[in-house]
Amino acid sequence: MSTRSLADALSERLLDTFPADQAYTKADWATDAMPGPLRHYLTHLLRHHHRREARQLRRARTDWVDYDHPEMEQATHSFLDATEQHMQVPRDQWTDTLRTAARRTTNYLVRPVPTLRAFVFEDAAGAVPVPQVQWRMRFFGPYAYLRNAVQAFADKQDRDAFTPDAFERVLRRVDERMTADFDADRWLDLLDPLFDTARCATDRPQVPLPLLRTFFEQKNAAPLVERLTAHGRTADADAVAPDTLRRLIDAAPTQSSSPEAPSGKRDAPDAPLDPDLHKPTDEASAPRSNSSSEAAPEATPMWKQFEQDASRRRTETDASNDDAQPLWAQFQQRPADGSRQTNASSPPTGADSSSPSDGRSTASDPDDALSALEREVFGPSHTPKREVYVDALFDGDRDAYRRVLKRLRTVDSWSDASQIISDDVFRPYQVNIYSDAAVHFTNAIEATFR
């Protein structure tokens, strides 16, 4: 059975449970009949359409209404909050939406890396900004370590965007290295969403054998592929249950002792994952030296290292010290007597102020040169990541970015500035306040009041 066949079988069963005679909200599919990965995809799809609806409403504004008036702002926030609570998949689009979601999630569960590449860069002509990459990756719930790897690589390399090839190289390397030391328990935990999806599609707690082989081939787990192939011949089986798969995994030799894959030398399984994320993109797929594997005879498995690294990053972001605590808490605690320190006459620093991401010069901006406005708001020593801010914090609305900067330019205290960020950025655009873009943006503005 192919992924397409499994997805179509899943769609047909779900259409029996969720017939196309009504619109559906996220509350409707919060049942065991809907597999977790598909439920996650549909829920994020509603978030995606909510962002689009909010963006269209903002773009429909005219100067005939004072949208900056507090009453209008409060009404807008209330309206957007209510809109989020009442998002739905229209009745006439339910069938196509469900089938598309089933095919994409099933493909992702079996072949995550090529599926992510095709999905993330589906409408892109070139590189895609990191926040947009992360937003599109969040359509898929399982295998969160892939999203973490992309963000970690972008942070360590100070990347603002990914090309398709660089994106795929990072994911393939991490996907293979992360699972190189998995035991049966870890494999079965990773495969649980696929077994759940197959159960909902076929009413059997088994995954078709061809799909499992493809899953392990994607991770270069040759011994397990061989075991599954042999099992299919000897047992004349077309599907595998978890208990059977556990037995096959326990009987297979470890990947570290397996022969080299035909495509080339395998990375040493004990080589630390973190140095990979420091490498330039064009080296991301190059083989590593064996010296790192000899440094520690009992090195921590790759998956454990990555979990520890992710935990450290969360701890650093959520630390209780004043500079790193959650931004909402900072907004409540910052004093209102901070004095602003700006120097609008200083020359711009960095190419971003003179070379906007869209290639247009801002020198003739009728409202004010955007680069000069950024220098005044962020300070002369800070190089704003304009493209990242516009995409991650303003849904790509450059005019909204400019309007917020103009408002920030007029205030004299951090307390007032933080309120603008909260009311005009975080709430209407539903920004994750712990995201790198949000933290970077807020800290940069706060610095001008120190």
Disulfide bonds with the S-S distance in Angstrom:
none
